[in-house]
Amino acid sequence: MNISNDTYQRLVISAHKIARSSDDAMDLLHFTLEYLHEKNVLIFDLPEAEKFSYINRAMYMGYHFKSSPYFRKYRSTTITYVEYVDSVDDVQMNEVLNTELLDIAMSRLPEHERFLINAYLQGDFDYQYWSSIADCSVDYLYTYINKIKSKLKTYVVHCKTNNR
């Protein structure tokens, strides 16, 4: 994508204003640029001011709208501090505790929620595909998965604070 240095610097400043964090700002800007490039959005022929406007709007929407790919990847309430591990030798004790708490929390979920969250955690989750299987809208499925994640997160955080 052909962007002048001046426009790029303005986009960096704008990303900082949107995200209010320098790490998030650079992730937001580069994710947006890569996403537009991958989707072959034709903004190459636009004047620099219109390119800036278009990319700035895409960054804003990506940061604030829950259905955006950026929001789902970086801002959704996932349980990122919990990792699945193969052996105790590979991790510290705190990570093992988090994994055990997550396993306990998942065992307390109803079977259909446990099945859905396991599919979601595989990484190649397709909301459109699963919403067609569940015969519901994508928005409803997205909300439902967030409720499941909140249940798990609440349980894990509650157990960690009570064990201290």
C-alpha positions as CSV (number, residue, x, y, z in Angstrom):
1,M,0.0,0.0,0.0
2,N,1.4,3.3,-1.0
3,I,1.2,5.8,1.9
4,S,3.3,8.9,2.2
5,N,5.5,9.3,5.3
6,D,3.5,12.3,6.4
7,T,0.2,10.3,6.2
8,Y,1.8,7.4,8.1
9,Q,2.9,9.7,10.9
10,R,-0.6,11.2,11.1
11,L,-2.0,7.7,11.3
12,V,0.4,6.8,14.1
13,I,-0.8,9.9,16.1
14,S,-4.4,9.0,15.3
15,A,-3.9,5.4,16.4
16,H,-2.5,6.6,19.7
17,K,-5.6,8.8,20.2
18,I,-7.9,5.9,19.5
19,A,-6.1,3.2,21.5
20,R,-4.6,5.4,24.3
21,S,-1.7,3.0,24.5
22,S,1.4,3.0,22.4
23,D,1.6,-0.8,22.2
24,D,-2.1,-1.1,21.2
25,A,-1.8,1.9,18.8
26,M,0.9,0.3,16.8
27,D,-0.9,-3.1,16.8
28,L,-4.1,-1.3,15.7
29,L,-2.4,0.6,12.9
30,H,-0.4,-2.3,11.5
31,F,-3.3,-4.8,11.8
32,T,-5.6,-2.3,10.0
33,L,-3.1,-1.8,7.2
34,E,-2.4,-5.5,6.8
35,Y,-6.2,-6.2,6.8
36,L,-6.9,-3.7,4.2
37,H,-4.1,-5.0,2.1
38,E,-5.2,-8.7,2.4
39,K,-8.8,-7.7,1.6
40,N,-7.6,-5.8,-1.5
41,V,-9.4,-2.7,-0.5
42,L,-8.8,-0.3,-3.4
43,I,-7.6,2.9,-1.8
44,F,-4.4,3.2,-3.7
45,D,-5.7,5.8,-6.2
46,L,-7.3,8.0,-3.6
47,P,-5.6,11.3,-2.6
48,E,-3.5,11.2,0.6
49,A,-6.2,13.0,2.6
50,E,-8.9,10.5,1.6
51,K,-6.5,7.6,2.3
52,F,-5.9,9.0,5.8
53,S,-9.6,9.4,6.4
54,Y,-10.4,5.9,5.2
55,I,-7.7,4.2,7.2
56,N,-8.4,6.3,10.3
57,R,-12.1,5.3,10.1
58,A,-11.1,1.6,9.7
59,M,-8.9,1.9,12.8
60,Y,-11.7,3.5,14.8
61,M,-14.2,0.9,13.8
62,G,-11.8,-1.9,14.3
63,Y,-11.0,-0.8,17.8
64,H,-14.5,-0.1,19.0
65,F,-16.8,-2.6,17.2
66,K,-17.0,-6.0,18.8
67,S,-17.6,-7.7,15.5
68,S,-14.4,-6.4,13.9
69,P,-11.4,-8.8,13.3
70,Y,-9.1,-6.5,15.4
71,F,-11.5,-6.5,18.3
72,R,-11.9,-10.3,18.3
73,K,-8.2,-10.8,18.0
74,Y,-6.8,-8.2,20.5
75,R,-9.6,-6.8,22.7
76,S,-12.1,-9.5,23.4
77,T,-12.2,-10.9,26.9
78,T,-10.3,-14.1,26.2
79,I,-8.5,-16.1,28.9
80,T,-5.1,-15.3,27.6
81,Y,-3.3,-15.9,30.8
82,V,-4.2,-19.6,30.7
83,E,-2.3,-21.9,28.5
84,Y,-2.8,-25.5,27.8
85,V,0.4,-27.4,28.5
86,D,1.8,-30.9,27.8
87,S,4.0,-31.3,30.8
88,V,4.8,-29.7,34.1
89,D,8.5,-29.3,33.1
90,D,7.6,-26.8,30.4
91,V,5.9,-24.2,32.7
92,Q,6.0,-22.5,36.0
93,M,3.7,-23.6,38.8
94,N,1.4,-20.6,38.4
95,E,0.6,-21.6,34.8
96,V,-0.2,-25.1,36.0
97,L,-2.5,-23.7,38.6
98,N,-4.3,-21.6,36.0
99,T,-4.7,-24.6,33.7
100,E,-6.1,-26.7,36.5
101,L,-8.5,-23.9,37.5
102,L,-9.7,-23.6,33.9
103,D,-10.2,-27.3,33.6
104,I,-12.3,-27.3,36.8
105,A,-14.3,-24.3,35.5
106,M,-14.9,-26.0,32.1
107,S,-16.0,-29.2,33.8
108,R,-18.7,-27.2,35.6
109,L,-20.1,-25.9,32.3
110,P,-23.1,-27.6,30.7
111,E,-22.1,-30.0,28.0
112,H,-23.2,-27.8,25.1
113,E,-21.3,-24.8,26.4
114,R,-18.2,-26.9,27.0
115,F,-18.3,-28.3,23.5
116,L,-18.7,-24.8,22.0
117,I,-15.9,-23.2,24.0
118,N,-13.6,-26.1,23.2
119,A,-14.3,-25.5,19.5
120,Y,-13.7,-21.8,20.0
121,L,-10.4,-22.3,21.7
122,Q,-9.1,-24.4,18.8
123,G,-8.2,-21.1,17.0
124,D,-9.9,-21.7,13.6
125,F,-13.4,-20.9,14.9
126,D,-15.8,-19.7,12.2
127,Y,-18.8,-17.8,13.6
128,Q,-20.8,-18.2,10.4
129,Y,-20.3,-22.0,10.3
130,W,-21.2,-22.5,14.0
131,S,-24.2,-20.1,13.9
132,S,-25.6,-22.1,11.0
133,I,-25.2,-25.3,13.0
134,A,-26.8,-23.7,16.1
135,D,-29.5,-22.1,14.0
136,C,-28.9,-18.7,15.5
137,S,-27.5,-15.3,14.4
138,V,-23.7,-14.6,14.4
139,D,-24.3,-11.8,16.9
140,Y,-26.1,-14.1,19.3
141,L,-23.4,-16.7,19.0
142,Y,-20.7,-14.0,19.6
143,T,-22.6,-12.8,22.7
144,Y,-23.1,-16.4,24.0
145,I,-19.4,-17.2,23.7
146,N,-18.5,-14.1,25.5
147,K,-20.9,-15.1,28.3
148,I,-19.2,-18.5,28.5
149,K,-15.8,-16.9,28.6
150,S,-17.0,-14.5,31.4
151,K,-18.2,-17.5,33.4
152,L,-14.9,-19.2,33.1
153,K,-12.9,-16.0,33.8
154,T,-15.1,-15.3,36.9
155,Y,-14.5,-18.8,38.3
156,V,-10.8,-18.8,37.7
157,V,-10.3,-15.3,39.1
158,H,-12.5,-16.0,42.1
159,C,-10.6,-19.2,42.9
160,K,-7.2,-17.4,42.5
161,T,-8.2,-14.6,44.9
162,N,-9.6,-17.0,47.5
163,N,-6.5,-19.2,47.5
164,R,-4.1,-16.3,48.2
